[in-house]
Amino acid sequence: MVRFNKITLVFAFLFLFTGMAGAEKMRIMPVSEIKTGMRGYGLSVFKGVEIEKFDIEVVSVMRNKEPKLDAILIRCFGPVVEHANIIAGMSGSPIFIDDKLIGALAFGWGFSMDPIAGVTPVENMIDDADRPLETAFDFNSKIYYADSVLKPVQTPMFVSGFSPDSMKILQDAFAGYGIVPMQAAGTSNSNDPELQNISLEPGSAIGFQLIRGDMEATAVGTVTYVDGNKVVAFGHPFFNGGEISLPMTTAYVHTVLANNNMSFKIASAVKDVGASQQDRNTCITGIMGNKARMFPVTVKMSVPASEFKREYRMEVVDHPSLTVSLVYSVAASVFESVDKSMTKSVINYGYKINLKNHEKPLVLNGSYTLYAGTDLDPRALLGTLNALNRNPFAQVEIESIEMDFTVKHTDTPVMVIKDAWLSQNEIVAGQKAKIKVVFKPEREDNEITEEFEFDVPDYLKKDDKIFIAVSNGQMAAPETAPATNVNEFLDNLNKYYMSTEIVLDANLPGKNVLRMKGSNLPDLPNTVLALWQPNTENEFTFDQKRIRLTRKTGYLVAGSKQLVLKVKQGREQ
């Protein structure tokens, strides 16, 4: 049991909560009984793990702040809140009148000169906490509040092991939710029995971890009430994510930092005691003793020239709306640890995404150039993770992610596509088309020429046009047929070209390729194509036929060129 500032507070808790089997047995005061001028108290942690009492007075009751949701306005009193005002991290602080719980401190105004806060009524919190589980919402549907609006007290998310640039990634990802990433110490590993033996109770600091290990990210708020093994906190949504499984921890508050905009607690996670369950409009709930769904992420970084070699191990929360940004921030932070002062380098990367109930992992390998001061190129990683989340067939659960980066401070040649031309701009159907592509090594005067050729189909007609594109492999989409199940979808994700490959596409007129059931059927007669009518039930599409030529090189290819070849004489001539 943690210590309180006043002995009477201990007896109040014994009276209120000992032996309670459910939230309905708590002594609560409904919002209908609350009047202006009533006095009471709130509970929160401002230093260490000690729950402290602060006085409150009801200013007013705001009806229908949101549909079917009132808000109780209170003024707070006490040395901490009178100096620092309403504090980020106080969200969920239980508020009592006549030793009856009225709700959780949850709302405030930015730049307010007075410690006035909004309280979420406890009836609404109980209703939300007792509703059946719901699936998560779209994390991209963000909510932005004006400064003049009563908005949720900010939730500080304390991170450790992250670079300044990766902090910006987290800040952008959580902008609009009142979640503010801040750099702080990681999990407290103190052997102090007072820290290791604390439990979650009304007024306790509580943490929800999104990343843990060599890097950490923990959002901190306050417990409102405990109902058996269920913990209810915050008084407002974390990010309104529905069903969500995050490690739930006790927390240690290092100090309170006063700020003119919004003061905040500086805190760290202490001990894993359960897992979150639901992220609701009026609260976040967790179950003590449960284990959160997380997966391991390993990042290896090496720079042979400087004998730099490190490995980072983390666990990241498994949630369709959070995982992509969190994994990217981890990779970017490791990437920032490398000296990028060299004029030019080459990054060789490898991503391996292991999936539960799927033997074949997703494997992505590639290279790209890195100039002094540039950042990690996230396209391959983010594109694949986003595709996994949005696949239309079945939820795919990540088992682990392995990332491997090698930075080479060498003069590995980078060839820019400088020019391309046809041996003739007009051609007879059935003849051979020839293309020359000129590559110029960066910062060198010499040039390299590659030649390509293909047979122009003899069925083309006069004035038909062939559109030709030359690019590096990463700019060319692989030729895949529409997937009809999750396995075909995953197979398609594993198909890609390297940036060291040259890809030439000659796009022919008309749509005469039938893509169906994971296969491509080119060159079908018109009489057969006429029998197929695309619709949403027949899992097939028509596509433009192309002639694709690929060539592997020993250098990185950059740039692209487009050409048009006109048919001057077709088969009818």
C-alpha positions as CSV (number, residue, x, y, z in Angstrom):
1,M,0.0,0.0,0.0
2,V,1.4,3.4,-0.9
3,R,1.5,6.2,1.6
4,F,-0.8,9.2,1.6
5,N,-0.3,12.7,2.9
6,K,-3.1,12.4,5.5
7,I,-4.0,9.4,7.6
8,T,-7.7,10.0,7.1
9,L,-7.2,9.4,3.4
10,V,-6.3,5.8,4.2
11,F,-9.5,5.2,6.1
12,A,-11.5,6.8,3.3
13,F,-10.0,4.3,0.8
14,L,-10.7,1.4,3.1
15,F,-14.3,2.5,3.4
16,L,-14.8,3.1,-0.3
17,F,-13.0,0.3,-2.0
18,T,-12.2,-2.6,0.4
19,G,-14.2,-5.7,-0.6
20,M,-15.9,-4.1,-3.5
21,A,-16.8,-6.8,-6.1
22,G,-17.8,-4.5,-8.9
23,A,-17.9,-0.9,-10.0
24,E,-21.7,-0.8,-9.3
25,K,-20.9,-1.2,-5.6
26,M,-18.7,1.9,-5.4
27,R,-20.0,4.9,-3.7
28,I,-20.6,7.3,-6.5
29,M,-22.4,10.6,-6.9
30,P,-24.3,11.0,-10.2
31,V,-23.9,14.2,-12.1
32,S,-27.5,15.0,-11.4
33,E,-26.7,15.6,-7.7
34,I,-23.7,17.8,-8.3
35,K,-24.2,21.5,-7.6
36,T,-22.0,24.6,-8.0
37,G,-19.9,25.3,-4.9
38,M,-19.6,21.7,-3.7
39,R,-16.2,20.9,-2.4
40,G,-14.2,17.7,-2.5
41,Y,-10.8,16.4,-3.4
42,G,-8.8,14.6,-6.1
43,L,-6.0,12.1,-6.0
44,S,-2.8,11.9,-8.1
45,V,0.9,11.3,-8.0
46,F,3.2,14.3,-8.3
47,K,6.4,12.8,-7.0
48,G,7.6,9.2,-6.8
49,V,4.7,6.8,-6.2
50,E,3.0,8.6,-3.3
51,I,-0.6,9.4,-4.0
52,E,-1.4,12.9,-2.9
53,K,-4.6,14.7,-2.2
54,F,-5.6,18.1,-3.7
55,D,-8.8,20.0,-3.0
56,I,-11.4,20.9,-5.6
57,E,-14.5,23.0,-5.8
58,V,-17.3,22.6,-8.4
59,V,-17.5,25.6,-10.7
60,S,-20.4,24.4,-12.9
61,V,-21.9,21.5,-14.8
62,M,-21.7,21.7,-18.6
63,R,-24.6,19.7,-20.0
64,N,-24.1,17.9,-23.3
65,K,-20.4,18.8,-23.8
66,E,-20.7,16.0,-26.3
67,P,-23.8,14.0,-27.2
68,K,-25.1,12.3,-24.0
69,L,-21.9,13.3,-22.1
70,D,-21.8,16.1,-19.5
71,A,-18.7,17.7,-18.0
72,I,-18.2,18.9,-14.5
73,L,-16.1,22.0,-14.2
74,I,-13.9,22.1,-11.1
75,R,-11.2,24.5,-9.7
76,C,-8.3,22.7,-8.1
77,F,-6.4,23.9,-5.0
78,G,-3.1,22.9,-3.5
79,P,0.6,23.9,-3.9
80,V,1.3,21.8,-6.9
81,V,-1.7,22.6,-9.1
82,E,-1.7,26.3,-8.0
83,H,1.9,26.5,-9.2
84,A,1.8,24.2,-12.3
85,N,-1.9,24.4,-13.2
86,I,-3.5,21.4,-14.7
87,I,-0.8,18.9,-15.5
88,A,-0.4,16.5,-18.4
89,G,-0.4,13.0,-16.8
90,M,-3.2,13.9,-14.3
91,S,-5.8,12.5,-16.7
92,G,-7.9,10.0,-14.8
93,S,-7.2,11.5,-11.4
94,P,-10.3,10.4,-9.4
95,I,-12.5,13.3,-8.0
96,F,-14.6,12.8,-4.9
97,I,-17.3,14.8,-3.1
98,D,-18.5,13.6,0.3
99,D,-16.2,10.6,-0.3
100,K,-18.2,9.6,-3.3
101,L,-16.5,9.3,-6.7
102,I,-17.9,11.8,-9.2
103,G,-15.5,11.1,-12.1
104,A,-12.1,11.6,-13.5
105,L,-10.2,14.8,-14.2
106,A,-9.8,14.7,-18.0
107,F,-10.2,18.1,-19.7
108,G,-8.6,21.5,-19.7
109,W,-7.7,24.6,-21.8
110,G,-4.3,25.4,-23.2
111,F,-2.7,28.6,-21.8
112,S,-5.2,28.8,-18.9
113,M,-4.2,31.0,-16.0
114,D,-6.4,29.2,-13.5
115,P,-6.3,25.5,-12.5
116,I,-9.7,24.8,-13.9
117,A,-10.4,21.3,-15.3
118,G,-13.2,19.3,-16.8
119,V,-14.3,16.0,-15.1
120,T,-15.8,13.1,-17.0
121,P,-18.8,11.8,-15.0
122,V,-18.2,8.3,-13.5
123,E,-21.5,7.0,-14.8
124,N,-20.3,7.4,-18.4
125,M,-16.9,5.8,-17.6
126,I,-18.7,2.8,-16.0
127,D,-20.9,2.4,-19.1
128,D,-18.0,2.5,-21.4
129,A,-15.8,0.2,-19.3
130,D,-18.6,-2.5,-19.1
131,R,-19.5,-2.5,-22.8
132,P,-18.4,-5.5,-25.0
133,L,-15.1,-5.4,-26.8
134,E,-15.0,-3.5,-30.1
135,T,-12.5,-3.6,-32.9
136,A,-10.1,-0.7,-33.6
137,F,-10.8,2.3,-35.6
138,D,-8.8,3.9,-38.4
139,F,-5.8,5.6,-36.8
140,N,-5.7,8.0,-39.8
141,S,-9.0,9.6,-38.7
142,K,-7.5,12.2,-36.4
143,I,-9.2,14.8,-34.3
144,Y,-7.8,18.3,-33.9
145,Y,-8.9,20.6,-31.1
146,A,-8.8,24.4,-31.2
147,D,-7.2,26.2,-28.2
148,S,-10.5,27.6,-27.2
149,V,-12.2,24.2,-26.9
150,L,-12.4,22.1,-23.8
151,K,-10.1,19.3,-24.8
152,P,-8.6,16.2,-23.2
153,V,-5.6,16.9,-20.9
154,Q,-2.5,15.9,-22.9
155,T,-1.1,12.5,-22.4
156,P,2.7,12.5,-22.1
157,M,4.4,9.6,-23.8
158,F,7.9,9.2,-22.5
159,V,10.4,7.7,-24.8
160,S,14.0,6.7,-24.4
161,G,16.7,5.6,-26.8
162,F,15.2,7.7,-29.7
163,S,17.1,10.2,-31.8
164,P,15.7,13.7,-32.3
165,D,14.6,12.9,-35.9
166,S,12.8,9.8,-34.9
167,M,11.0,11.8,-32.1
168,K,9.6,13.9,-34.9
169,I,8.2,10.8,-36.5
170,L,6.4,9.9,-33.3
171,Q,5.2,13.5,-32.9
172,D,3.7,13.5,-36.4
173,A,2.1,10.1,-35.9
174,F,0.3,11.1,-32.7
175,A,-0.5,14.7,-33.6
176,G,-4.2,15.3,-33.2
177,Y,-4.7,12.9,-30.3
178,G,-3.3,14.9,-27.4
179,I,-0.4,12.4,-27.1
180,V,2.9,14.2,-26.7
181,P,6.1,12.2,-27.1
182,M,8.8,13.5,-24.7
183,Q,12.3,12.3,-24.1
184,A,12.9,10.8,-20.6
185,A,14.5,7.9,-18.8
186,G,13.5,4.3,-19.6
187,T,11.9,1.7,-17.3
188,S,13.0,2.0,-13.7
189,N,14.9,-1.1,-12.6
190,S,15.3,-0.1,-9.0
191,N,15.3,-2.9,-6.5
192,D,13.5,-0.6,-4.0
193,P,10.7,-2.7,-2.6
194,E,8.5,0.4,-2.5
195,L,8.7,0.6,-6.3
196,Q,8.6,-3.1,-7.1
197,N,5.6,-3.9,-4.7
198,I,3.3,-1.0,-5.6
199,S,-0.1,-1.8,-7.0
200,L,-2.5,0.1,-9.1
201,E,-5.3,1.9,-7.2
202,P,-7.3,5.1,-7.5
203,G,-4.8,8.0,-7.9
204,S,-1.8,5.8,-8.9
205,A,0.3,6.7,-11.9
206,I,-0.2,4.2,-14.7
207,G,1.7,3.5,-17.9
208,F,0.8,1.9,-21.2
209,Q,3.8,0.8,-23.2
210,L,4.0,0.9,-27.0
211,I,7.7,-0.1,-27.3
212,R,10.0,-1.7,-24.7
213,G,13.5,-3.0,-24.8
214,D,16.5,-1.0,-26.0
215,M,14.0,1.7,-26.9
216,E,10.9,2.5,-25.0
217,A,7.7,4.5,-25.4
218,T,5.3,4.7,-22.4
219,A,2.2,6.8,-22.1
220,V,1.4,7.9,-18.6
221,G,-1.9,8.9,-16.9
222,T,-3.7,8.2,-13.7
223,V,-6.0,5.4,-12.4
224,T,-9.6,6.4,-11.7
225,Y,-10.9,3.2,-10.1
226,V,-10.3,-0.5,-9.8
227,D,-13.0,-3.0,-10.2
228,G,-11.7,-6.5,-9.2
229,N,-8.9,-7.1,-11.8
230,K,-10.2,-4.3,-14.1
231,V,-8.4,-1.0,-14.1
232,V,-10.1,2.2,-15.5
233,A,-8.0,5.2,-16.2
234,F,-7.5,8.5,-18.1
235,G,-11.2,9.8,-18.2
236,H,-10.8,10.4,-22.0
237,P,-9.6,8.2,-24.9
238,F,-5.9,7.3,-25.4
239,F,-6.6,7.6,-29.2
240,N,-10.0,6.0,-29.2
241,G,-8.6,2.8,-30.7
242,G,-11.2,0.3,-29.6
243,E,-9.8,-3.1,-28.6
244,I,-6.1,-2.7,-27.9
245,S,-3.6,-4.8,-26.1
246,L,-0.7,-2.7,-24.5
247,P,1.5,-3.6,-21.6
248,M,0.0,-1.9,-18.5
249,T,2.5,-0.8,-15.9
250,T,3.0,0.9,-12.6
251,A,4.8,4.2,-13.0
252,Y,7.3,6.4,-11.1
253,V,6.9,10.2,-11.4
254,H,10.3,11.9,-11.3
255,T,8.9,15.5,-11.1
256,V,6.4,17.9,-12.4
257,L,7.6,20.5,-14.9
258,A,5.6,23.7,-14.9
259,N,4.9,25.2,-18.3
260,N,2.8,28.2,-19.5
261,N,1.1,26.1,-22.1
262,M,0.6,22.8,-20.3
263,S,2.6,21.5,-17.4
264,F,3.5,17.9,-17.4
265,K,4.7,15.0,-15.3
266,I,8.1,13.4,-16.1
267,A,7.6,9.7,-15.5
268,S,8.9,6.2,-16.2
269,A,7.4,2.8,-16.3
270,V,8.2,0.5,-13.4
271,K,6.7,-2.9,-13.6
272,D,4.4,-4.8,-16.0
273,V,1.2,-5.7,-14.2
274,G,-1.3,-6.4,-16.9
275,A,-2.6,-5.4,-20.3
276,S,-5.0,-2.8,-21.7
277,Q,-8.3,-4.0,-23.0
278,Q,-10.3,-1.2,-24.5
279,D,-9.7,2.4,-25.5
280,R,-13.0,4.1,-25.2
281,N,-14.4,7.6,-25.5
282,T,-14.3,8.2,-21.7
283,C,-11.6,5.9,-20.5
284,I,-9.0,3.3,-21.2
285,T,-9.4,-0.1,-19.4
286,G,-7.0,-2.8,-18.6
287,I,-6.9,-6.2,-16.9
288,M,-4.4,-7.0,-14.3
289,G,-2.4,-10.2,-14.9
290,N,-3.1,-10.3,-18.7
291,K,-0.2,-10.3,-21.2
292,A,-0.2,-7.8,-24.1
293,R,0.3,-8.8,-27.7
294,M,3.7,-7.6,-28.8
295,F,6.2,-8.9,-31.3
296,P,10.0,-8.7,-31.3
297,V,11.9,-6.3,-33.6
298,T,15.6,-6.7,-34.2
299,V,17.6,-4.0,-35.9
300,K,21.2,-4.6,-37.0
301,M,23.4,-1.8,-38.1
302,S,27.0,-2.1,-39.4
303,V,29.5,0.3,-41.0
304,P,32.5,-1.9,-42.1
305,A,34.8,1.1,-42.8
306,S,34.6,2.2,-39.1
307,E,34.1,-1.2,-37.6
308,F,30.8,0.0,-36.2
309,K,28.4,-2.8,-35.5
310,R,25.4,-2.8,-33.2
311,E,22.2,-4.8,-32.6
312,Y,19.1,-3.4,-31.0
313,R,16.2,-5.5,-29.6
314,M,12.7,-4.2,-28.9
315,E,9.2,-5.4,-28.5
316,V,6.5,-3.4,-30.4
317,V,2.8,-3.4,-29.8
318,D,0.8,-5.4,-32.4
319,H,-2.0,-3.1,-33.5
320,P,-3.0,-2.3,-37.1
321,S,-3.2,1.4,-36.4
322,L,0.1,1.8,-34.5
323,T,2.6,-0.7,-35.7
324,V,3.7,0.9,-38.9
325,S,4.7,4.3,-37.3
326,L,6.3,2.6,-34.3
327,V,8.4,0.2,-36.4
328,Y,9.5,3.1,-38.7
329,S,10.5,5.3,-35.7
330,V,12.6,2.4,-34.3
331,A,14.4,1.9,-37.7
332,A,14.9,5.6,-38.2
333,S,16.4,6.0,-34.7
334,V,18.9,3.3,-35.2
335,F,19.7,4.8,-38.6
336,E,20.4,8.1,-37.0
337,S,23.2,6.5,-34.8
338,V,25.4,6.2,-37.9
339,D,27.9,8.8,-39.0
340,K,26.5,10.3,-42.2
341,S,29.1,12.9,-42.6
342,M,30.7,11.1,-45.6
343,T,29.9,12.8,-48.9
344,K,28.2,9.7,-50.3
345,S,27.5,6.2,-49.1
346,V,25.4,3.2,-50.1
347,I,22.8,1.6,-47.8
348,N,22.2,-2.1,-48.3
349,Y,19.0,-3.0,-46.4
350,G,17.2,-6.3,-45.7
351,Y,13.8,-6.6,-44.1
352,K,12.4,-9.9,-43.0
353,I,8.8,-10.0,-41.7
354,N,7.8,-13.3,-40.2
355,L,4.1,-13.9,-40.0
356,K,2.1,-16.2,-37.7
357,N,0.6,-19.3,-39.4
358,H,2.6,-18.6,-42.6
359,E,5.8,-20.5,-43.3
360,K,7.2,-18.2,-45.9
361,P,8.3,-14.8,-44.6
362,L,8.2,-11.5,-46.5
363,V,11.7,-10.7,-47.5
364,L,12.8,-7.3,-48.9
365,N,16.3,-6.5,-50.0
366,G,17.6,-3.4,-51.7
367,S,20.1,-0.6,-51.9
368,Y,20.0,3.2,-52.2
369,T,22.4,6.0,-52.2
370,L,22.9,8.1,-49.0
371,Y,24.3,11.6,-49.1
372,A,25.5,13.5,-46.1
373,G,22.7,14.5,-43.8
374,T,20.0,12.4,-45.6
375,D,17.6,10.1,-43.8
376,L,16.4,6.5,-43.9
377,D,14.3,5.8,-47.1
378,P,11.2,4.1,-45.6
379,R,9.3,3.3,-48.8
380,A,9.9,-0.4,-49.0
381,L,9.3,-1.0,-45.3
382,L,6.2,1.2,-44.9
383,G,4.7,0.1,-48.2
384,T,4.8,-3.5,-47.1
385,L,3.5,-3.0,-43.6
386,N,0.7,-0.8,-44.8
387,A,-0.2,-3.4,-47.5
388,L,-0.4,-6.1,-44.8
389,N,-2.7,-4.0,-42.7
390,R,-5.0,-3.2,-45.6
391,N,-5.1,-6.6,-47.3
392,P,-8.8,-7.5,-48.0
393,F,-8.6,-11.2,-47.2
394,A,-7.6,-11.9,-43.6
395,Q,-6.0,-10.3,-40.7
396,V,-2.2,-11.1,-40.8
397,E,-0.4,-11.2,-37.5
398,I,3.2,-10.3,-37.4
399,E,5.4,-12.7,-35.5
400,S,8.7,-10.8,-35.7
401,I,10.5,-8.2,-37.8
402,E,14.3,-8.3,-38.5
403,M,16.0,-5.4,-40.1
404,D,19.6,-5.3,-41.3
405,F,21.4,-2.2,-42.5
406,T,24.9,-2.0,-43.9
407,V,26.4,1.4,-44.7
408,K,29.3,1.4,-47.2
409,H,31.4,4.5,-47.4
410,T,32.7,3.6,-50.9
411,D,32.6,4.8,-54.4
412,T,30.0,2.3,-55.5
413,P,29.0,3.6,-58.9
414,V,25.6,5.3,-59.3
415,M,24.5,5.4,-62.9
416,V,22.0,8.1,-63.8
417,I,19.8,7.4,-66.9
418,K,21.0,10.4,-69.0
419,D,19.3,9.7,-72.3
420,A,17.5,7.1,-74.4
421,W,16.6,7.0,-78.1
422,L,15.2,4.6,-80.7
423,S,17.0,3.5,-83.8
424,Q,13.9,4.6,-85.6
425,N,10.9,6.5,-84.4
426,E,8.5,4.7,-86.8
427,I,8.5,1.0,-87.5
428,V,6.7,-1.8,-89.4
429,A,4.7,-4.3,-87.3
430,G,6.8,-7.5,-87.0
431,Q,10.2,-5.8,-87.1
432,K,12.7,-5.6,-84.3
433,A,12.8,-2.3,-82.3
434,K,16.2,-1.2,-81.0
435,I,16.7,1.2,-78.1
436,K,20.0,2.7,-76.7
437,V,20.1,3.9,-73.1
438,V,22.9,6.2,-72.0
439,F,24.1,6.1,-68.4
440,K,26.4,8.6,-66.8
441,P,28.2,7.8,-63.6
442,E,27.7,10.5,-61.0
443,R,30.6,12.9,-60.8
444,E,32.4,11.3,-63.7
445,D,32.7,12.4,-67.3
446,N,32.5,9.0,-69.0
447,E,29.3,7.5,-70.2
448,I,28.0,3.9,-70.6
449,T,25.6,2.7,-73.3
450,E,23.3,-0.3,-73.0
451,E,21.3,-1.6,-75.9
452,F,17.9,-3.3,-75.8
453,E,15.7,-4.8,-78.5
454,F,12.3,-6.5,-78.8
455,D,10.1,-7.8,-81.6
456,V,7.1,-5.5,-82.4
457,P,4.0,-7.7,-82.6
458,D,2.9,-8.3,-86.1
459,Y,-0.8,-7.8,-85.2
460,L,-0.4,-4.1,-84.6
461,K,-2.1,-1.7,-86.9
462,K,-0.9,1.5,-88.6
463,D,-0.7,4.5,-86.3
464,D,-0.7,2.3,-83.2
465,K,1.7,3.6,-80.6
466,I,4.0,1.8,-78.2
467,F,4.9,3.7,-75.1
468,I,8.4,2.8,-73.8
469,A,9.7,3.5,-70.3
470,V,13.2,2.8,-68.9
471,S,13.8,3.0,-65.2
472,N,15.5,1.4,-62.3
473,G,13.9,-1.7,-60.8
474,Q,12.4,-0.1,-57.7
475,M,10.3,2.2,-60.0
476,A,8.8,-0.7,-61.9
477,A,5.8,-2.5,-60.4
478,P,6.1,-6.3,-60.6
479,E,3.8,-8.1,-62.9
480,T,1.3,-9.7,-60.6
481,A,-2.2,-11.0,-61.1
482,P,-5.0,-10.1,-58.7
483,A,-4.8,-12.1,-55.5
484,T,-7.8,-14.3,-54.6
485,N,-6.6,-15.2,-51.1
486,V,-4.2,-14.1,-48.5
487,N,-1.4,-16.5,-49.6
488,E,-1.5,-15.1,-53.2
489,F,-1.5,-11.6,-51.7
490,L,1.6,-12.4,-49.6
491,D,3.3,-13.9,-52.7
492,N,2.7,-10.7,-54.6
493,L,4.3,-8.7,-51.9
494,N,7.4,-10.8,-52.2
495,K,7.8,-9.9,-55.9
496,Y,9.9,-6.9,-56.7
497,Y,12.9,-5.6,-58.6
498,M,16.1,-4.3,-57.2
499,S,17.5,-0.8,-57.7
500,T,20.5,-2.4,-59.4
501,E,18.3,-3.6,-62.2
502,I,17.3,-1.8,-65.4
503,V,13.7,-2.4,-66.4
504,L,12.4,-1.5,-69.9
505,D,8.6,-1.6,-70.5
506,A,7.1,-1.5,-74.0
507,N,3.4,-0.9,-73.3
508,L,1.3,-2.1,-76.3
509,P,-2.1,-0.6,-77.3
510,G,-5.3,-2.3,-76.1
511,K,-6.0,-4.4,-73.0
512,N,-5.5,-8.0,-74.0
513,V,-4.0,-9.5,-70.8
514,L,-6.5,-11.4,-68.6
515,R,-5.3,-11.5,-65.0
516,M,-7.3,-13.9,-62.9
517,K,-6.9,-16.3,-59.9
518,G,-3.3,-15.4,-59.4
519,S,-2.3,-15.9,-63.0
520,N,-1.6,-13.8,-66.1
521,L,-3.1,-15.0,-69.4
522,P,-1.7,-12.9,-72.3
523,D,-2.4,-13.0,-76.0
524,L,-5.9,-14.3,-75.8
525,P,-7.9,-14.1,-79.0
526,N,-10.5,-11.3,-79.1
527,T,-13.3,-14.0,-79.4
528,V,-12.2,-15.3,-76.0
529,L,-11.8,-11.9,-74.4
530,A,-15.3,-10.9,-75.5
531,L,-16.7,-13.7,-73.3
532,W,-15.4,-12.1,-70.2
533,Q,-17.1,-9.1,-68.6
534,P,-15.3,-7.6,-65.6
535,N,-17.4,-7.3,-62.4
536,T,-16.8,-7.4,-58.7
537,E,-17.7,-11.1,-58.4
538,N,-15.4,-12.5,-61.1
539,E,-11.9,-12.1,-59.6
540,F,-10.2,-11.0,-62.7
541,T,-9.1,-7.8,-64.6
542,F,-8.0,-6.8,-68.0
543,D,-4.7,-5.1,-68.4
544,Q,-2.5,-3.6,-71.1
545,K,0.0,-6.0,-72.5
546,R,3.6,-5.0,-72.1
547,I,6.9,-6.4,-73.3
548,R,9.2,-6.2,-70.3
549,L,13.0,-6.5,-70.5
550,T,15.2,-6.6,-67.4
551,R,18.9,-6.5,-67.0
552,K,21.0,-6.8,-63.8
553,T,23.9,-4.4,-63.4
554,G,26.8,-4.0,-61.0
555,Y,25.7,-0.5,-60.0
556,L,22.8,1.5,-58.6
557,V,20.5,2.9,-61.3
558,A,18.8,6.2,-60.9
559,G,16.3,8.2,-63.1
560,S,14.0,7.2,-65.9
561,K,13.2,8.1,-69.6
562,Q,10.1,7.7,-71.7
563,L,9.9,7.2,-75.5
564,V,7.1,6.7,-78.1
565,L,7.4,4.3,-81.0
566,K,4.8,4.7,-83.8
567,V,3.7,1.8,-86.1
568,K,3.9,3.2,-89.7
569,Q,2.7,0.0,-91.4
570,G,0.5,-2.7,-89.8
571,R,-0.5,-6.2,-90.8
572,E,-3.5,-5.0,-92.9
573,Q,-1.0,-3.4,-95.3
